[in-house]
Amino acid sequence: MSAEPEYRRARTDDYAHFVRLFRELGVDDPVPESELWIREMAGSTRFLESDGRVVAYVHFELLRTAGYVRHVVVDPLARRRGFGRAILRAVERELAAAGCVEWRLNVLSSNTVAIELYESLGLCAVHPTWILRFPWSSLERLERASPQVSSRRHDPAEDAAVERALSLAEGQLASFRQRSGQLLLRLDDARRPGVVAGFARFDPSYPGAFPFRLRDAGEVRALLEAMRAHARPGQSWVGLAVEQDEELARTLRAAGAELKLEITHMQGPLAR
Ligand SMILES: CC(C)(COP(=O)(O)OP(=O)(O)OC[C@H]1O[C@@H](n2cnc3c(N)ncnc32)[C@H](O)[C@@H]1OP(=O)(O)O)[C@@H](O)C(=O)NCCC(=O)NCCS
C-alpha cells in the first residue's frame, strides 16, 4: 500500500522536475531559467512525492492576508488519484498557518477539470480576464488621451490606497516590486485628483502588463504610451491582461489587439 504523499519545500536540484511539470500548464509562457527559478520561485514552490517519486508541484505567492496560487500541476501519469486535491489542501493549510484568510488564482476558462477541483475547495469564479496581444503599430489607431491625463511611476507610499482602489490583495504591489524588472505605472487625471485613472504592472522582458486597469477605456492610449517608453527595442507587441472590463477589451480589439486566451479569476476563504 502507498504511504501518505509527502508535501515538501522545493530544493535547487528540483529544477528539472519543475521544467517537466511546468510544460503541462498549457500556457505560452517561456519556462523560467534555472537562475530565476532558484532566486524568485523555488522559495514558494512545494512538491508532492509519492513512493519517492515527484507527482505534483504548486507555486504560490504569499501576500499579507491572501495566498495567490500561481501554478498547480500533477504529473500526467499520476492524475485522478487525488494528488491535485492533496497538494492544494496542503498549500491551503500552509497559507492559513501563515496568517492568510483567503486564496486566489487564475485558471484558463476552458480548464473545466481544474475549475471543478477549485470549486470543490471553496473557490468561486469572480471575473473573466482576457489576455490580448496588442501590436505597438496599432497605438496610433487609439484615440488620443485627454491632455488632463498624465502618467508617472507609482509611489510605494500609495500602495494601500491603490490596492484598495483596484481590489488587489494587500501587499500585492510590494510583492510585484520584489521581482526584477517590473515597472509600476500610474495615470492621474487632473479633473479627478487622488483618483487612480489607470495602472499597469509592466514587465518589458515578457513583454506584458497584468494588472492593466483603466478607469475610462477612452484614456488607454496614455497608459500604453507610458509603457511604450520602456519597451525593449525590436518588440513589436505587448501582452495585456484586461480584467472584467469589456469596454476596454472591445476598444483594444477594435484597434487591432488579438485575443490570445480567456482566464477566470477565482477567490475563496481559507478553511481554518
Ligand atoms: C487540474 C489537475 C491539477 C488535477 O489533478 P488530479 O490529481 O488529477 O486531481 P484529483 O485526482 O485530486 O481530482 C480532484 C478533482 O478534480 C476534478 N477532476 C480531476 N480530473 C478530472 C477529469 N479528468 N475529469 C473531470 N474532473 C476531474 C474532479 O472534481 C476531482 O474530484 P473527484 O475525484 O472527487 O471527482 C491536473 O489535471 C493537472 O495537472 N492538469 C494540468 C495542469 C493544470 O491544468 N493545472 C491547473 C492550472 S490553473
The ligand as a MOL file (V3000), in Angstrom:
LIG
                    3D

  0  0  0     0  0            999 V3000
M  V30 BEGIN CTAB
M  V30 COUNTS 48 50 0 0 0
M  V30 BEGIN ATOM
M  V30 1 C -6.0260 20.0040 -12.6080 0
M  V30 2 C -5.1200 18.9220 -12.0300 0
M  V30 3 C -4.0940 19.5890 -11.1260 0
M  V30 4 C -5.9510 17.9350 -11.2260 0
M  V30 5 O -5.0670 16.9840 -10.6270 0
M  V30 6 P -5.5540 15.4890 -10.2570 0
M  V30 7 O -4.5190 14.9150 -9.3620 0
M  V30 8 O -5.8740 14.7320 -11.4670 0
M  V30 9 O -6.8800 15.7870 -9.4460 0
M  V30 10 P -7.5240 14.8630 -8.3080 0
M  V30 11 O -7.3080 13.4020 -8.6270 0
M  V30 12 O -7.0700 15.3420 -6.9860 0
M  V30 13 O -9.0500 15.1870 -8.5480 0
M  V30 14 C -9.6610 16.2230 -7.8510 0
M  V30 15 C -10.9200 16.6650 -8.5740 0
M  V30 16 O -10.5990 17.2940 -9.8040 0
M  V30 17 C -11.6400 17.0240 -10.7520 0
M  V30 18 N -11.0620 16.2400 -11.8270 0
M  V30 19 C -9.7920 15.8140 -11.9260 0
M  V30 20 N -9.6080 15.1760 -13.1090 0
M  V30 21 C -10.7970 15.2010 -13.7530 0
M  V30 22 C -11.2270 14.7350 -15.0370 0
M  V30 23 N -10.3840 14.1390 -15.9020 0
M  V30 24 N -12.4990 14.9810 -15.3910 0
M  V30 25 C -13.3530 15.6100 -14.5540 0
M  V30 26 N -12.9860 16.0690 -13.3170 0
M  V30 27 C -11.7250 15.8650 -12.9340 0
M  V30 28 C -12.6910 16.2530 -10.0080 0
M  V30 29 O -13.5570 17.2120 -9.4240 0
M  V30 30 C -11.8830 15.5530 -8.9360 0
M  V30 31 O -12.6380 15.2210 -7.8340 0
M  V30 32 P -13.2200 13.7060 -7.7050 0
M  V30 33 O -12.0350 12.7910 -7.8660 0
M  V30 34 O -13.8070 13.6990 -6.3410 0
M  V30 35 O -14.1920 13.5580 -8.8390 0
M  V30 36 C -4.4310 18.1070 -13.1680 0
M  V30 37 O -5.4160 17.6750 -14.0780 0
M  V30 38 C -3.3530 18.8630 -13.9300 0
M  V30 39 O -2.1880 18.9270 -13.5080 0
M  V30 40 N -3.7060 19.4700 -15.0960 0
M  V30 41 C -2.7270 20.1480 -15.9480 0
M  V30 42 C -2.2510 21.4380 -15.3270 0
M  V30 43 C -3.3960 22.3430 -14.9910 0
M  V30 44 O -4.3320 22.4870 -15.7490 0
M  V30 45 N -3.2910 22.9970 -13.8330 0
M  V30 46 C -4.2360 23.9860 -13.3760 0
M  V30 47 C -3.7540 25.3000 -13.8610 0
M  V30 48 S -4.5250 26.6500 -13.0400 0
M  V30 END ATOM
M  V30 BEGIN BOND
M  V30 1 1 1 2
M  V30 2 1 2 3
M  V30 3 1 2 4
M  V30 4 1 2 36
M  V30 5 1 4 5
M  V30 6 1 5 6
M  V30 7 2 6 7
M  V30 8 1 6 8
M  V30 9 1 6 9
M  V30 10 1 9 10
M  V30 11 2 10 11
M  V30 12 1 10 12
M  V30 13 1 10 13
M  V30 14 1 13 14
M  V30 15 1 14 15
M  V30 16 1 15 16
M  V30 17 1 15 30
M  V30 18 1 16 17
M  V30 19 1 17 18
M  V30 20 1 17 28
M  V30 21 1 18 19
M  V30 22 1 18 27
M  V30 23 2 19 20
M  V30 24 1 20 21
M  V30 25 1 21 22
M  V30 26 2 21 27
M  V30 27 1 22 23
M  V30 28 2 22 24
M  V30 29 1 24 25
M  V30 30 2 25 26
M  V30 31 1 26 27
M  V30 32 1 28 29
M  V30 33 1 28 30
M  V30 34 1 30 31
M  V30 35 1 31 32
M  V30 36 2 32 33
M  V30 37 1 32 34
M  V30 38 1 32 35
M  V30 39 1 36 37
M  V30 40 1 36 38
M  V30 41 2 38 39
M  V30 42 1 38 40
M  V30 43 1 40 41
M  V30 44 1 41 42
M  V30 45 1 42 43
M  V30 46 2 43 44
M  V30 47 1 43 45
M  V30 48 1 45 46
M  V30 49 1 46 47
M  V30 50 1 47 48
M  V30 END BOND
M  V30 END CTAB
M  END
